[in-house]
């Protein structure tokens, strides 16, 4: 078991210890609504495995990153926002705004998001 996994809020959600309505899931990844949404659609996408950050993706198997991004696109399609567009954000590390040490990707959509970056 990875260090920190027992206390990780996202691991608890993935295990079912904390209820969440999964928008989409497969054996490797899950997506569920952010509890503090910044857009009409704000989903969090993450691996089921406790992977701390984007920095740790290279240590996974060769197809991991591609499968993760393909799942993000599937989440957008399942939410019905793939045609009008959506924003994908990964906060990485403390200075990048990562608040939970479990790799997660924000998918935001449902309105014109403007020029944030």
TIGU-569602 format. One line per 3 residues: number of its first residue (from 1); their letters; for each residue x, y, z of N, C-alpha, C. Coordinates in nm, 4 decimals, decimal comma. Layout:
NUM) a) X/Y/Z/X/Y/Z/X/Y/Z; ...
***
This chain:
1) xxx) 0,0851/-0,1189/0,0000/0,0000/0,0000/0,0000/0,0886/0,1237/0,0000; 0,0572/0,2171/-0,0874/0,1381/0,3384/-0,0999/0,1268/0,4229/0,0263; 0,2325/0,4897/0,0596/0,2350/0,5770/0,1758/0,1313/0,6879/0,1604
4) xxx) 0,0564/0,7129/0,2657/-0,0425/0,8187/0,2620/-0,1775/0,7749/0,2101; -0,1856/0,6547/0,1555/-0,3090/0,6091/0,0936/-0,4239/0,5996/0,1936; -0,3962/0,5551/0,3171/-0,5031/0,5385/0,4158/-0,5689/0,6701/0,4535
7) xxx) -0,4929/0,7786/0,4535/-0,5460/0,9076/0,4943/-0,5893/0,9947/0,3772; -0,5591/0,9556/0,2569/-0,5903/1,0364/0,1391/-0,7415/1,0430/0,1171; -0,7942/1,1642/0,1114/-0,9386/1,1830/0,0923/-0,9864/1,1214/-0,0381
10) xxx) -0,9064/1,1317/-0,1437/-0,9472/1,0747/-0,2718/-0,9442/0,9227/-0,2679; -0,8470/0,8640/-0,1989/-0,8452/0,7183/-0,1837/-0,9685/0,6715/-0,1070; -1,0090/0,7483/-0,0067/-1,1293/0,7134/0,0705/-1,2532/0,7178/-0,0188
13) xxx) -1,2617/0,8161/-0,1066/-1,3747/0,8254/-0,2005/-1,3709/0,7075/-0,2974; -1,2546/0,6785/-0,3513/-1,2405/0,5691/-0,4478/-1,2771/0,4359/-0,3839; -1,2375/0,4142/-0,2574/-1,2690/0,2894/-0,1862/-1,4153/0,2816/-0,1461
16) xxx) -1,4862/0,3952/-0,1472/-1,6255/0,3952/-0,1049/-1,6445/0,4294/0,0411; -1,5365/0,4657/0,1119/-1,5472/0,5052/0,2524/-1,6219/0,6379/0,2661; -1,6098/0,7227/0,1649/-1,6815/0,8503/0,1580/-1,7662/0,8443/0,0316
19) xxx) -1,8967/0,8669/0,0431/-1,9824/0,8549/-0,0767/-1,9552/0,9629/-0,1803; -1,9621/0,9218/-0,3047/-1,9501/1,0141/-0,4179/-2,0275/0,9533/-0,5341; -2,0850/1,0400/-0,6152/-2,1561/0,9950/-0,7350/-2,0568/0,9959/-0,8507
22) xxx) -2,0077/0,8800/-0,8875/-1,9115/0,8731/-0,9969/-1,9793/0,9080/-1,1286; -1,9216/1,0036/-1,1991/-1,9728/1,0420/-1,3308/-1,9314/0,9388/-1,4343; -1,8149/0,8801/-1,4144/-1,7636/0,7764/-1,5035/-1,6528/0,7049/-1,4275
25) xxx) -1,6396/0,5762/-1,4531/-1,5322/0,4998/-1,3899/-1,4989/0,3788/-1,4748; -1,3765/0,3333/-1,4592/-1,3348/0,2082/-1,5196/-1,2385/0,1433/-1,4203; -1,1798/0,0309/-1,4514/-1,0929/-0,0330/-1,3517/-0,9711/0,0502/-1,3109
28) xxx) -0,9332/0,1487/-1,3922/-0,8111/0,2242/-1,3642/-0,8350/0,3680/-1,3175; -0,9462/0,4304/-1,3598/-0,9700/0,5718/-1,3335/-1,1132/0,5957/-1,2872; -1,1335/0,7080/-1,2186/-1,2668/0,7510/-1,1755/-1,2830/0,8997/-1,2031
31) xxx) -1,4082/0,9428/-1,2106/-1,4414/1,0849/-1,2224/-1,5640/1,1116/-1,1365; -1,5593/1,2203/-1,0624/-1,6734/1,2594/-0,9798/-1,6756/1,4116/-0,9655; -1,7915/1,4681/-0,9294/-1,8021/1,6139/-0,9191/-1,7152/1,6713/-0,8073
34) xxx) -1,6581/1,7881/-0,8336/-1,5842/1,8627/-0,7324/-1,6846/1,9162/-0,6304; -1,6503/1,9097/-0,5022/-1,7446/1,9578/-0,4001/-1,7523/2,1101/-0,3943; -1,6563/2,1774/-0,4585/-1,6559/2,3234/-0,4625/-1,6402/2,3671/-0,6086
37) xxx) -1,7461/2,3475/-0,6891/-1,7327/2,3693/-0,8336/-1,7032/2,5141/-0,8712; -1,6170/2,5281/-0,9714/-1,5802/2,6589/-1,0254/-1,6466/2,6859/-1,1599; -1,7292/2,5924/-1,2063/-1,8017/2,6047/-1,3330/-1,9248/2,5155/-1,3230
40) xxx) -2,0237/2,5334/-1,4119/-2,1425/2,4480/-1,4076/-2,1094/2,2981/-1,4128; -2,0082/2,2623/-1,4888/-1,9547/2,1261/-1,4881/-1,8131/2,1360/-1,4333; -1,7872/2,0674/-1,3222/-1,6529/2,0649/-1,2634/-1,6326/1,9251/-1,2067
43) xxx) -1,5629/1,8443/-1,2829/-1,5373/1,7061/-1,2444/-1,3904/1,6864/-1,2123; -1,3631/1,5962/-1,1213/-1,2268/1,5565/-1,0887/-1,2035/1,4178/-1,1473; -1,0955/1,4035/-1,2201/-1,0579/1,2763/-1,2816/-0,9268/1,2325/-1,2183
46) xxx) -0,9196/1,1052/-1,1795/-0,7969/1,0576/-1,1144/-0,7798/0,9087/-1,1290; -0,6567/0,8634/-1,1132/-0,6344/0,7190/-1,1112/-0,6840/0,6604/-0,9797; -0,7281/0,5356/-0,9853/-0,7646/0,4656/-0,8616/-0,6409/0,4446/-0,7749
49) xxx) -0,5275/0,4191/-0,8377/-0,4022/0,4005/-0,7640/-0,3582/0,5330/-0,7029; -0,2987/0,5255/-0,5862/-0,2516/0,6466/-0,5191/-0,1205/0,6918/-0,5832; -0,1329/0,7775/-0,6817/-0,0191/0,8381/-0,7494/-0,0189/0,9837/-0,7058
52) xxx) 0,0886/1,0278/-0,6454/0,0899/1,1581/-0,5779/0,0710/1,2780/-0,6694; 0,1401/1,2808/-0,7829/0,1324/1,4007/-0,8647/0,1694/1,3691/-1,0091; 0,1598/1,4710/-1,0917/0,1977/1,4586/-1,2316/0,3444/1,4167/-1,2443
55) xxx) 0,4253/1,4544/-1,1478/0,5673/1,4174/-1,1493/0,5880/1,2667/-1,1466; 0,4893/1,1913/-1,0994/0,5012/1,0468/-1,0852/0,4440/0,9688/-1,2034; 0,3923/1,0367/-1,3022/0,3340/0,9685/-1,4182/0,4397/0,8919/-1,4962
58) xxx) 0,5590/0,9467/-1,5107/0,6645/0,8804/-1,5878/0,7048/0,7462/-1,5268; 0,6835/0,7283/-1,3981/0,7184/0,6029/-1,3311/0,6139/0,4936/-1,3529; 0,4997/0,5286/-1,4144/0,3948/0,4299/-1,4414/0,4262/0,3565/-1,5716
61) xxx) 0,3428/0,2611/-1,6075/0,3672/0,1868/-1,7320/0,3540/0,2799/-1,8524; 0,4082/0,2360/-1,9650/0,4219/0,3208/-2,0837/0,2917/0,3830/-2,1336; 0,1798/0,3165/-2,1211/0,0562/0,3706/-2,1750/-0,0288/0,4487/-2,0762
64) xxx) 0,0204/0,4637/-1,9535/-0,0605/0,5244/-1,8471/-0,1097/0,6649/-1,8837; -0,0183/0,7526/-1,9229/-0,0550/0,8904/-1,9534/-0,1561/0,8987/-2,0662; -0,1377/0,8191/-2,1687/-0,2322/0,8176/-2,2815/-0,3694/0,7690/-2,2362
67) xxx) -0,3721/0,6645/-2,1542/-0,5009/0,6143/-2,1041/-0,5697/0,7175/-2,0156; -0,4925/0,7882/-1,9351/-0,5485/0,8921/-1,8479/-0,6114/1,0038/-1,9304; -0,5405/1,0515/-2,0302/-0,5947/1,1594/-2,1138/-0,7145/1,1120/-2,1956
70) xxx) -0,7118/0,9891/-2,2424/-0,8274/0,9341/-2,3152/-0,9485/0,9252/-2,2221; -0,9249/0,8908/-2,0955/-1,0349/0,8852/-1,9987/-1,0906/1,0248/-1,9732; -1,0037/1,1246/-1,9643/-1,0492/1,2637/-1,9479/-1,1428/1,3011/-2,0628
73) xxx) -1,1046/1,2682/-2,1858/-1,1900/1,2982/-2,3020/-1,3215/1,2219/-2,2936; -1,3190/1,0982/-2,2448/-1,4417/1,0198/-2,2282/-1,5327/1,0814/-2,1224; -1,4735/1,1355/-2,0175/-1,5511/1,2028/-1,9121/-1,6212/1,3252/-1,9701
76) xxx) -1,5496/1,4030/-2,0493/-1,6098/1,5213/-2,1121/-1,7247/1,4796/-2,2038; -1,7060/1,3739/-2,2796/-1,8123/1,3262/-2,3686/-1,9323/1,2778/-2,2875; -1,9080/1,2033/-2,1796/-2,0170/1,1532/-2,0953/-2,0935/1,2678/-2,0295
79) xxx) -2,0233/1,3783/-1,9995/-2,0875/1,4957/-1,9388/-2,1559/1,5835/-2,0436; -2,1361/1,5504/-2,1713/-2,2006/1,6258/-2,2785/-2,1361/1,7586/-2,3098; -2,0092/1,7740/-2,2743/-1,9428/1,9027/-2,2959/-1,8309/1,8944/-2,3999
82) xxx) -1,8148/1,7790/-2,4611/-1,7039/1,7613/-2,5550/-1,7198/1,8449/-2,6805; -1,8408/1,8728/-2,7233/-1,8614/1,9503/-2,8473/-1,8411/2,1000/-2,8259; -1,8946/2,1540/-2,7154/-1,8831/2,2979/-2,6898/-1,7480/2,3357/-2,6303
85) xxx) -1,6795/2,2406/-2,5701/-1,5470/2,2658/-2,5168/-1,5408/2,2583/-2,3657; -1,4207/2,2349/-2,3183/-1,3957/2,2211/-2,1751/-1,2501/2,2547/-2,1473; -1,2230/2,2850/-2,0224/-1,0878/2,3172/-1,9794/-1,0377/2,2038/-1,8910
88) xxx) -0,9097/2,1698/-1,9070/-0,8442/2,0657/-1,8287/-0,7304/2,1308/-1,7521; -0,7305/2,1137/-1,6200/-0,6289/2,1758/-1,5354/-0,5696/2,0708/-1,4424; -0,4366/2,0707/-1,4327/-0,3672/1,9879/-1,3347/-0,2855/2,0822/-1,2472
91) xxx) -0,3180/2,0868/-1,1200/-0,2373/2,1617/-1,0235/-0,1320/2,0651/-0,9713; -0,0063/2,1048/-0,9758/0,1010/2,0132/-0,9391/0,1910/2,0755/-0,8337; 0,1950/2,0145/-0,7169/0,2797/2,0609/-0,6076/0,2219/2,1816/-0,5364
94) xxx) 0,2794/2,2169/-0,4224/0,2267/2,3265/-0,3408/0,2190/2,4602/-0,4144; 0,3241/2,4971/-0,4868/0,3217/2,6249/-0,5572/0,2260/2,6235/-0,6756; 0,1935/2,5047/-0,7250/0,0987/2,4910/-0,8352/-0,0453/2,4836/-0,7881
97) xxx) -0,0666/2,4839/-0,6570/-0,2011/2,4830/-0,6028/-0,2590/2,3456/-0,5769; -0,1765/2,2401/-0,5803/-0,2269/2,1055/-0,5524/-0,2568/2,0939/-0,4042; -0,3836/2,0714/-0,3701/-0,4259/2,0655/-0,2302/-0,4329/1,9240/-0,1761
100) xxx) -0,4497/1,8246/-0,2644/-0,4546/1,6844/-0,2233/-0,3433/1,6107/-0,2970; -0,2605/1,5389/-0,2212/-0,1474/1,4670/-0,2809/-0,1933/1,3347/-0,3430; -0,2818/1,3465/-0,4399/-0,3275/1,2347/-0,5225/-0,3540/1,2984/-0,6578
103) xxx) -0,2822/1,2534/-0,7590/-0,2967/1,3116/-0,8922/-0,4440/1,3226/-0,9296; -0,4858/1,4430/-0,9672/-0,6227/1,4628/-1,0136/-0,6244/1,5740/-1,1179; -0,7172/1,5597/-1,2088/-0,7316/1,6526/-1,3200/-0,8693/1,7162/-1,3099
106) xxx) -0,8736/1,8474/-1,3152/-1,0004/1,9203/-1,3135/-1,0516/1,9322/-1,4572; -1,1778/1,8988/-1,4771/-1,2454/1,9182/-1,6057/-1,3561/2,0189/-1,5801; -1,3441/2,1375/-1,6408/-1,4400/2,2453/-1,6194/-1,5083/2,2794/-1,7505
109) xxx) -1,6395/2,3038/-1,7447/-1,7153/2,3337/-1,8659/-1,8539/2,3857/-1,8269; -1,9337/2,4074/-1,9298/-2,0719/2,4452/-1,9086/-2,1006/2,5926/-1,9290; -1,9976/2,6702/-1,9524/-2,0122/2,8131/-1,9836/-1,8820/2,8599/-2,0446
112) xxx) -1,8829/2,9797/-2,1013/-1,7600/3,0386/-2,1528/-1,6679/3,0634/-2,0325; -1,5500/3,0061/-2,0348/-1,4610/3,0138/-1,9186/-1,3681/3,1338/-1,9224; -1,3547/3,1985/-2,0359/-1,2751/3,3201/-2,0425/-1,1257/3,2953/-2,0438
115) xxx) -1,0513/3,4030/-2,0352/-0,9051/3,3992/-2,0452/-0,8421/3,3915/-1,9074; -0,8394/3,2738/-1,8487/-0,7726/3,2593/-1,7200/-0,6230/3,2429/-1,7372; -0,5835/3,1824/-1,8494/-0,4410/3,1637/-1,8763/-0,4108/3,1943/-2,0203
***
